[in-house]
């Protein structure tokens, strides 16, 4: 497996607040890599930096050998990196299908219909609601739509920011089943998630973030078995 993403010693600030303090990690092709940690640990800040929405003061983000410094977010999507943001942020007044079409703005017209068909095969609930206004969907359906919209760009790396947030336990289970299916199909995923149990259960490798720094790293199984992780994040 080749390295698809390398984050090297990034420092990110919000004004005078030093939010991310020298974080380094990599994602290899075909892996699920997860970042776990408490609220405010810097997880979402890291994803937003990788996708170009924030800029590190120092350090680098390299995607498929290409330094992303100064690259506009829409160009980063064209390179093959898609983010499903925290809180979903679908187009509320558009239909399900119109949302999916918006996700394909980087793609050739000929690929849009096959892409939508693929999303509907993966998310049958969306197919049933293709004409429905997206803002009237349930929370779980909106999360599926946000994931489907990101998949429309045919990403080489899919970044998911808190996909379980605000969902009932049964829907969380469904979302993580979908993540497993995407992984099995070869999709490379960088997952940020506060539900450490669910995140570690799907992860090939994982990093624990505490106040902007990586405090632990290992395979998903290793961190699940770690006393420190169990006490801090798994209620053990």
C-alpha positions as CSV (number, residue, x, y, z in Angstrom):
1,X,0.0,0.0,0.0
2,X,1.4,3.4,-1.0
3,X,1.2,6.5,1.1
4,X,-1.7,8.7,-0.1
5,X,-1.6,11.5,2.6
6,X,1.3,12.7,4.7
7,X,0.7,15.4,7.4
8,X,4.1,16.6,8.8
9,X,4.5,18.7,11.9
10,X,1.5,21.0,11.3
11,X,0.8,23.9,13.7
12,X,-2.6,25.6,13.3
13,X,-3.9,28.7,15.0
14,X,-7.2,30.4,15.5
15,X,-6.0,33.9,16.1
16,X,-3.7,33.6,19.1
17,X,-5.1,30.1,20.1
18,X,-2.6,27.3,19.2
19,X,-5.1,24.6,18.3
20,X,-2.9,22.0,16.6
21,X,0.7,21.6,18.0
22,X,3.1,19.7,15.7
23,X,0.8,16.9,14.5
24,X,2.3,14.3,12.1
25,X,0.6,11.2,10.6
26,X,0.1,9.4,7.4
27,X,-2.7,7.5,5.6
28,X,-1.9,4.6,3.2
29,X,-4.0,3.6,0.3
30,X,-6.9,1.4,1.2
31,X,-6.7,2.1,5.0
32,X,-9.2,3.4,7.5
33,X,-7.2,5.7,9.8
34,X,-9.1,7.4,12.7
35,X,-8.4,10.3,14.9
36,X,-10.1,10.1,18.3
37,X,-10.1,12.5,21.2
38,X,-12.3,14.7,23.4
39,X,-14.1,17.8,22.2
40,X,-11.6,20.6,21.5
41,X,-8.7,18.2,20.9
42,X,-8.1,19.5,17.4
43,X,-9.6,16.7,15.3
44,X,-11.9,18.7,13.1
45,X,-9.2,21.4,12.8
46,X,-6.8,18.8,11.3
47,X,-9.4,17.7,8.7
48,X,-10.2,21.3,7.8
49,X,-6.5,21.9,7.3
50,X,-6.0,18.9,5.1
51,X,-9.0,20.0,2.9
52,X,-7.7,23.5,2.6
53,X,-10.3,25.3,4.6
54,X,-7.6,26.2,7.2
55,X,-3.9,26.9,6.7
56,X,-1.1,25.7,8.9
57,X,1.3,28.3,10.2
58,X,4.1,25.8,9.8
59,X,4.3,22.2,8.6
60,X,3.1,20.5,5.4
61,X,0.2,18.5,4.0
62,X,1.1,16.3,1.1
63,X,-1.5,14.4,-0.9
64,X,-0.3,11.9,-3.5
65,X,3.1,13.5,-3.5
66,X,1.6,17.0,-4.1
67,X,2.1,19.7,-1.4
68,X,-1.3,21.3,-0.8
69,X,0.1,24.6,0.6
70,X,-1.9,27.4,-0.9
71,X,-4.1,25.2,-3.0
72,X,-7.8,26.2,-3.0
73,X,-10.3,23.8,-1.4
74,X,-12.2,23.2,-4.7
75,X,-8.9,22.2,-6.4
76,X,-8.1,19.8,-3.6
77,X,-11.5,18.1,-4.3
78,X,-10.5,17.9,-8.0
79,X,-7.2,16.1,-6.9
80,X,-9.4,13.4,-5.3
81,X,-9.9,14.4,-1.6
82,X,-13.4,14.8,-0.4
83,X,-14.6,15.8,3.1
84,X,-18.0,15.1,4.8
85,X,-18.1,17.9,7.3
86,X,-19.2,17.8,10.9
87,X,-23.0,18.6,11.0
88,X,-23.5,17.3,7.4
89,X,-24.1,20.7,5.7
90,X,-26.3,19.3,2.9
91,X,-28.2,21.7,0.6
92,X,-31.4,21.9,2.7
93,X,-33.7,23.4,0.0
94,X,-32.6,21.0,-2.8
95,X,-33.8,17.5,-3.4
96,X,-31.8,14.4,-2.6
97,X,-30.9,13.9,-6.3
98,X,-29.9,17.6,-6.7
99,X,-27.6,17.3,-3.7
100,X,-25.9,14.3,-5.4
101,X,-25.6,16.2,-8.7
102,X,-23.8,19.0,-6.8
103,X,-21.3,16.6,-5.4
104,X,-20.3,15.7,-9.0
105,X,-19.3,19.2,-10.1
106,X,-15.7,18.0,-10.7
107,X,-16.8,15.1,-12.8
108,X,-17.5,14.6,-16.5
109,X,-21.2,14.8,-17.3
110,X,-21.2,11.2,-18.6
111,X,-20.2,9.9,-15.2
112,X,-22.9,11.7,-13.2
113,X,-25.8,9.3,-13.8
114,X,-23.7,6.1,-13.2
115,X,-22.4,7.8,-10.0
116,X,-25.9,8.5,-8.8
117,X,-26.9,4.9,-9.5
118,X,-23.9,3.7,-7.5
119,X,-24.9,5.9,-4.5
120,X,-28.5,4.6,-4.7
121,X,-27.3,1.1,-4.7
122,X,-25.2,1.7,-1.6
123,X,-27.9,3.8,0.1
124,X,-31.3,2.4,-0.9
125,X,-33.0,4.8,1.5
126,X,-31.8,7.7,-0.7
127,X,-33.2,6.1,-3.8
128,X,-36.6,5.9,-2.2
129,X,-36.4,9.7,-1.4
130,X,-34.7,10.9,-4.5
131,X,-37.3,13.7,-5.1
132,X,-37.6,14.6,-1.4
133,X,-36.3,18.0,-0.2
134,X,-33.1,17.2,1.7
135,X,-34.0,19.4,4.7
136,X,-37.0,17.1,5.5
137,X,-34.9,14.0,5.8
138,X,-34.1,12.4,9.2
139,X,-30.7,12.9,10.7
140,X,-29.5,9.5,9.6
141,X,-30.7,10.0,6.1
142,X,-29.0,13.4,5.9
143,X,-25.7,11.8,7.0
144,X,-26.1,9.1,4.2
145,X,-26.8,12.0,1.8
146,X,-23.7,13.9,2.9
147,X,-21.6,10.7,2.4
148,X,-23.2,10.0,-0.9
149,X,-22.6,13.5,-2.1
150,X,-18.9,13.2,-1.3
151,X,-18.7,9.9,-3.1
152,X,-20.0,11.5,-6.2
153,X,-16.6,13.2,-6.6
154,X,-15.0,9.7,-6.9
155,X,-12.5,10.5,-4.1
156,X,-9.2,8.8,-3.7
157,X,-9.4,9.8,0.0
158,X,-12.7,10.2,1.9
159,X,-12.6,12.2,5.1
160,X,-15.5,11.8,7.5
161,X,-15.9,14.3,10.4
162,X,-18.0,13.0,13.3
163,X,-20.4,10.9,11.1
164,X,-22.2,9.6,14.2
165,X,-22.9,13.0,15.8
166,X,-26.5,13.4,17.0
167,X,-27.7,10.0,15.7
168,X,-29.6,7.3,17.6
169,X,-27.5,4.2,18.4
170,X,-29.2,2.1,15.7
171,X,-28.3,4.7,13.1
172,X,-24.8,4.9,14.3
173,X,-24.5,1.2,13.7
174,X,-25.8,1.6,10.2
175,X,-23.4,4.4,9.4
176,X,-20.4,2.4,10.6
177,X,-21.7,-0.6,8.6
178,X,-21.5,1.6,5.6
179,X,-17.9,2.7,6.5
180,X,-17.0,-1.0,6.7
181,X,-18.5,-1.6,3.3
182,X,-16.6,1.3,1.8
183,X,-13.4,0.0,3.3
184,X,-14.0,-3.5,1.9
185,X,-14.6,-1.9,-1.5
186,X,-11.1,-0.3,-1.3
187,X,-12.0,3.3,-0.3
188,X,-9.3,5.0,1.7
189,X,-10.9,6.8,4.7
190,X,-9.6,9.3,7.3
191,X,-12.2,9.3,10.1
192,X,-12.6,11.8,12.9
193,X,-15.0,10.5,15.6
194,X,-15.8,11.1,19.2
195,X,-17.4,7.7,19.5
196,X,-14.1,6.0,20.2
197,X,-15.5,2.4,20.4
198,X,-17.1,2.7,17.0
199,X,-14.1,4.4,15.4
200,X,-11.5,1.9,16.7
201,X,-13.7,-1.0,15.6
202,X,-13.3,0.0,12.0
203,X,-9.7,1.4,12.1
204,X,-6.6,-0.2,10.6
205,X,-4.6,2.5,12.5
206,X,-5.6,5.2,15.0
207,X,-4.2,8.3,16.7
208,X,-5.3,9.7,20.0
209,X,-5.3,13.5,20.2
210,X,-5.1,15.5,23.4
211,X,-5.1,19.3,23.4
212,X,-3.7,19.6,19.9
213,X,-1.1,16.9,20.1
214,X,-0.9,13.2,19.3
215,X,-0.6,11.3,22.6
216,X,-0.9,7.7,21.4
217,X,-0.9,5.7,18.2
218,X,-1.4,2.1,17.2
219,X,-3.7,-0.2,15.4
220,X,-7.4,0.0,16.2
221,X,-7.2,-3.2,18.1
222,X,-4.1,-2.1,20.1
223,X,-5.8,1.1,21.2
224,X,-9.0,-0.6,22.0
225,X,-7.0,-2.8,24.4
226,X,-5.1,0.1,25.9
227,X,-5.8,0.8,29.6
228,X,-5.3,4.5,29.0
229,X,-7.7,4.6,26.1
230,X,-10.3,2.4,27.8
231,X,-10.3,4.7,30.9
232,X,-10.4,8.0,29.0
233,X,-12.7,7.1,26.0
234,X,-14.3,3.7,26.4
235,X,-15.7,4.0,29.9
236,X,-13.6,1.1,31.1
